[in-house]
Amino acid sequence: MRTGDYKQSYGELVALIDSPPVWLWSAVLLLALIAAPFVLNSYALSFLMIILITVTGALGLNILTGYTGLISLGHVGFLVTGAYAYAVLVSRYHMPPLIGFLGAGVVPALASLIVGAPSLRLKGLYLAITTLAFSFIINTVILEMRWLTNGARGIQVQRPEILGISFDGDAAFTYLCLGIAGLTLFATLNIRRSRVGRAFVAIRDNDTAARVMGINLHAYKLFAFITSAFITGIAGALYGIYLSFVSVEGFPFLLSIEALAILIVGGLGSALGAVLGTILIVLLPEVTRIVFSLFSAQMDATFTTGAQELKSMLYGLVIILFLRFQPRGLVGAWHDIRRTWVHWPLRY
């Protein structure tokens, strides 16, 4: 009788994927995503692009909040910094897009030092308020630096051409988003199973015990800020390219709440949770609109005119429900279902 799954070596413990069926389903999912631009219409393809961009940003925040346990409300600040870094380098100074993406990661990473260094001794609510203040400060700086950012007028951004490959079309840009999201997922999974990732988790679980074990809290917390900001900045550049126009108004504070909702719904500290949470949170307003439109045309109009307000309500409701009934998120629910399936009729 099967009594459970056991790791019999250190290699099995740190393996990226230890299940052949997971490799199989991952390959099937990858093939489906590659074929999606040829099957989906432009409206559905836009949702796929948003999901891939949001997955990249959510994975960046997951390193800081999920792995290291540092609550941040300044996610949107790193997004807008990365978007403007790319727009300034590529649109104003006509640098190659690869340099633009590098700048979109490096500039927010440097900005994270400004907010990360003073926040090293802060925890919980105090750290959240500090990062929240950073997002408002960076917006003010962008608006005041008119000579560089055009202020409130924003910067027009074109789809890039990289190594002779044009990503002007929706299908091509979807592949660019897919490639970056895939690389980000691969990188975050490897960070989690590395020495650095284990140090992050130790700090999250008990920073006092981590300090006793010899972990440099300041260095690792700062590294978590830098890594998270670098990935988030690249996601911001992709989002700016998707919008074709970079401005402060295009990056509302709601994006920070959406990112936290993704981690809570998906499961804190899980890369798979960030992916599942993104799919649910991105599609939730559209699915809700479709359901309500079946009963009343007026409800459909309400969702169209008050989209931002209704999104905030939906995110808040989902966060409350998951914290109350499934604190471990969708990943926790999946683990419960899998354990029940494997061990039935036993309860453990």
C-alpha atoms as one frame of an Amber mdcrd trajectory, in Angstrom:
protein
   0.000   0.000   0.000   1.267   3.450  -0.856   1.770   5.437   2.343   3.263
   8.677   1.019   6.020  10.337  -0.992   9.531  10.382   0.402  12.769  12.096
  -0.615  15.683   9.711  -0.321  18.525  12.003  -1.392  19.462  15.670  -1.380
  19.239  15.708  -5.175  15.584  14.645  -5.025  14.920  17.320  -2.421  16.193
  20.183  -4.597  15.060  18.801  -7.960  13.318  21.324 -10.174  10.559  18.847
 -11.036  10.473  15.389  -9.449   7.452  13.960 -11.253   7.340  12.688 -14.879
   3.620  13.578 -15.205   4.471  17.187 -14.300   7.049  17.279 -17.096   4.426
  15.880 -19.473   1.707  18.368 -18.540   4.225  21.231 -18.626   5.141  20.267
 -22.194   1.447  20.067 -23.146   0.826  23.517 -21.638   3.830  24.968 -23.489
   2.602  23.552 -26.806  -0.866  24.961 -26.129   0.577  28.415 -25.451   2.664
  28.268 -28.629  -0.427  27.361 -30.651  -2.690  29.901 -28.931  -1.890  32.908
 -31.205  -3.054  30.891 -34.212  -6.320  29.868 -32.552  -7.465  32.799 -30.408
  -9.039  35.981 -31.738  -7.530  39.391 -30.977  -9.730  39.945 -27.912  -8.800
  36.621 -26.284  -5.176  37.103 -27.315  -5.085  40.411 -25.436  -6.058  38.554
 -22.262  -3.274  36.043 -22.862  -0.752  38.867 -23.216  -1.981  40.482 -19.984
  -1.762  37.136 -18.169   1.817  36.552 -19.314   2.889  40.094 -18.386   1.144
  39.864 -15.018   2.722  36.469 -14.313   6.155  38.050 -14.785   5.371  40.859
 -12.358   3.717  38.527  -9.835   6.753  36.228  -9.836   8.918  39.243  -9.082
   6.756  40.236  -6.109   6.630  36.593  -4.986  10.388  36.649  -4.392  10.007
  39.582  -1.998   6.694  38.784  -0.304   6.228  35.057  -0.881   9.789  33.802
  -0.425  11.217  36.405   1.986   8.037  37.473   3.784   8.514  41.218   3.208
   5.122  42.819   2.561   5.313  45.429  -0.184   2.697  47.850  -1.469   5.190
  49.555  -3.767   4.915  47.032  -6.599   3.415  49.580  -8.952   6.320  51.945
  -8.268   8.799  49.429  -9.705   6.445  48.714 -12.612   6.221  52.357 -13.657
   9.974  52.863 -13.134  10.759  49.949 -15.452   8.265  51.163 -18.047   9.726
  54.678 -18.091  13.307  53.367 -18.139  12.521  51.360 -21.269  10.565  54.204
 -22.892  13.282  56.789 -22.250  16.098  54.566 -23.509  14.313  53.248 -26.605
  11.904  56.021 -27.632  13.864  59.123 -26.619  17.490  58.007 -26.967  16.877
  55.346 -29.672  18.779  52.595 -27.888  18.307  48.941 -28.961  15.341  47.224
 -27.271  17.651  44.751 -25.520  19.408  47.691 -23.853  15.964  49.049 -23.033
  14.936  45.826 -21.283  18.232  45.758 -19.408  17.645  49.331 -18.283  14.063
  48.455 -17.357  15.473  45.944 -14.886  18.536  47.826 -13.657  16.870  51.196
 -12.960  14.145  49.756 -10.666  16.796  47.571  -9.015  18.793  50.715  -8.191
  15.616  52.437  -7.024  14.938  49.475  -4.733  18.127  50.339  -2.864  16.556
  53.678  -1.962  13.484  52.065  -0.444  15.137  48.805   0.617  18.066  50.127
   2.637  15.992  52.260   5.070  13.418  49.453   5.338  15.783  46.708   6.480
  14.827  47.172  10.132  11.098  47.462   9.430   8.532  44.672   9.399   4.877
  44.128   8.665   2.709  47.219   8.468   5.628  49.654   8.788   7.410  48.124
   5.811   4.175  48.102   3.793   3.626  51.817   4.482   7.243  52.598   3.528
   6.921  50.832   0.188   3.536  52.486  -0.365   5.150  55.882   0.145   7.815
  54.960  -2.411   5.197  54.346  -5.115   3.746  57.833  -4.584   7.179  59.457
  -4.423   8.316  57.853  -7.692   5.161  59.098  -9.442   5.893  62.648  -8.267
   9.521  62.386  -9.414   8.434  61.180 -12.861   5.941  64.036 -13.232   8.505
  66.644 -12.171  11.319  65.390 -14.443   9.654  66.756 -17.578  12.970  67.143
 -19.404  13.379  63.366 -19.319   9.924  61.815 -18.954   7.656  64.397 -20.663
   5.833  64.738 -17.349   2.106  64.056 -17.506   2.201  63.847 -21.331   3.916
  60.456 -21.241   6.008  58.734 -23.905   4.862  56.842 -26.983   6.312  53.320
 -27.218   6.504  51.113 -30.308   6.623  47.329 -30.442  10.301  46.263 -30.452
  12.475  44.633 -33.061  15.078  42.360 -31.463  17.919  40.704 -33.393  16.121
  41.385 -36.647  12.851  39.845 -35.424   9.881  42.203 -35.384   7.368  41.857
 -32.539   4.956  44.360 -34.011   2.031  41.954 -34.427  -0.059  40.637 -31.540
   1.026  37.046 -32.149   4.719  37.958 -32.215   4.414  40.123 -29.108   2.615
  37.265 -27.340   5.623  35.055 -28.043   7.917  37.743 -26.600   5.795  37.893
 -23.431   5.732  34.085 -23.294   9.504  33.865 -23.594  10.120  36.406 -20.826
   7.473  34.868 -18.561   8.948  31.397 -19.122  12.482  32.569 -18.343  11.234
  34.365 -15.233   9.399  31.270 -14.022  12.480  29.114 -14.619  14.682  31.632
 -12.780  12.389  31.959  -9.756  12.040  28.174  -9.435  15.830  27.845  -9.424
  16.209  30.693  -6.925  13.774  28.921  -4.592  15.836  25.693  -4.553  19.205
  27.465  -4.275  21.106  28.506  -1.164  19.801  32.052  -1.583  16.210  30.841
  -1.836  16.544  28.732   1.307  17.922  31.789   3.101  14.898  33.806   1.924
  12.505  31.185   3.309  14.416  31.021   6.599  14.066  34.791   6.983  10.361
  34.549   6.198   9.723  31.778   8.711  11.790  33.196  11.587  14.333  35.919
  11.028  15.757  35.565  14.551  16.497  31.876  13.987  17.930  32.736  10.550
  20.306  35.243  12.134  21.429  32.634  14.675  22.189  30.232  11.803  24.536
  32.821  10.312  22.310  34.360   7.643  23.076  38.021   6.981  19.568  39.475
   7.207  20.453  42.869   5.755  22.269  41.434   2.744  19.591  38.882   1.863
  16.686  41.263   2.393  18.378  43.822   0.176  19.070  41.149  -2.444  15.386
  40.160  -2.338  14.412  43.794  -2.966  16.853  44.101  -5.871  15.843  40.818
  -7.526  12.140  41.533  -7.136  12.502  45.064  -8.515  14.572  43.857 -11.495
  11.929  41.329 -12.572   9.066  43.719 -11.853  10.719  46.454 -13.921  10.906
  44.157 -16.954   7.212  43.352 -16.490   6.540  47.100 -16.395   8.395  47.546
 -19.680   6.280  44.812 -21.283   3.112  46.425 -19.965   4.164  49.806 -21.342
   4.808  48.227 -24.747   1.416  46.528 -24.573  -0.278  49.868 -23.852   1.859
  51.565 -26.577   2.014  54.585 -24.270   3.796  55.011 -20.936   2.293  57.451
 -18.439   1.719  57.607 -14.699  -2.034  57.232 -15.251  -1.470  53.874 -16.936
  -0.069  52.424 -13.691  -2.693  53.006 -10.971  -2.220  51.903  -7.361  -4.790
  49.178  -8.026  -1.983  47.184  -9.700  -0.264  46.788  -6.316  -3.473  45.484
  -4.753  -3.942  43.175  -7.735  -0.430  41.772  -7.278  -1.014  41.050  -3.587
  -4.379  39.487  -4.426  -2.637  37.209  -6.935  -0.192  35.940  -4.319  -2.889
  35.428  -1.677  -5.271  33.694  -4.067  -2.575  31.559  -5.673  -0.609  30.754
  -2.532   2.199  32.734  -0.920   5.682  31.450  -1.656   4.678  29.303  -4.616
   5.639  29.985  -8.230   2.753  27.797  -9.378   0.495  29.798  -7.086   1.592
  33.032  -8.777   0.621  31.560 -12.154  -2.741  30.175 -10.993  -3.541  33.346
  -9.058  -2.770  35.483 -12.096  -5.120  33.490 -14.303  -7.945  33.778 -11.768
  -7.485  37.459 -10.938  -7.050  38.600 -14.550 -10.044  36.647 -15.834 -12.296
  37.234 -12.797 -13.660  40.683 -13.844 -14.355  39.489 -17.393 -16.036  36.272
 -16.260 -18.112  38.213 -13.734 -19.135  40.705 -16.421 -20.204  37.912 -18.762
 -22.233  36.176 -16.043 -24.051  39.341 -15.005 -24.641  40.410 -18.616 -26.668
  37.240 -19.105 -29.201  38.539 -16.605 -29.186  42.261 -17.350 -27.807  44.534
 -20.051 -27.618  47.315 -17.464 -25.156  45.266 -15.398 -22.968  44.885 -18.484
 -22.953  48.669 -18.919 -22.117  49.106 -15.238 -19.081  46.845 -15.579 -17.954
  48.879 -18.588 -18.283  52.337 -17.016 -17.114  51.475 -13.488 -14.516  48.855
 -14.291 -11.825  50.088 -11.868 -14.193  50.407  -8.891 -15.740  47.000  -9.534
 -12.299  45.434  -9.898 -11.355  46.793  -6.472 -14.518  45.310  -4.973 -13.900
  41.927  -6.596 -10.263  41.818  -5.478 -11.233  42.696  -1.917 -13.987  40.079
  -1.862 -11.708  37.370  -3.246  -8.944  38.195  -0.741 -11.395  37.989   2.179
 -12.879  34.692   1.009  -9.520  33.023   0.442  -8.073  34.245   3.741 -11.144
  32.917   5.529 -11.704  29.583   3.796  -8.440  28.693   1.992  -5.454  30.635
   3.430  -2.989  28.511   1.421  -4.595  29.610  -1.843  -5.232  27.605  -4.971
  -2.012  25.642  -4.538  -3.133  24.574  -1.081  -6.517  23.521  -2.451  -4.789
  21.514  -5.208  -2.555  19.776  -2.667  -5.609  18.861  -0.575  -7.394  17.432
  -3.614  -4.327  15.472  -4.710  -3.747  14.078  -1.218  -7.395  13.048  -0.945
  -7.195  11.326  -4.339  -3.971   9.464  -3.547  -4.847   8.325  -0.021  -8.581
   7.673  -0.375 -10.343   6.143   1.542  -7.863   7.130   4.294  -8.041  10.689
   5.628  -4.340  11.555   5.967
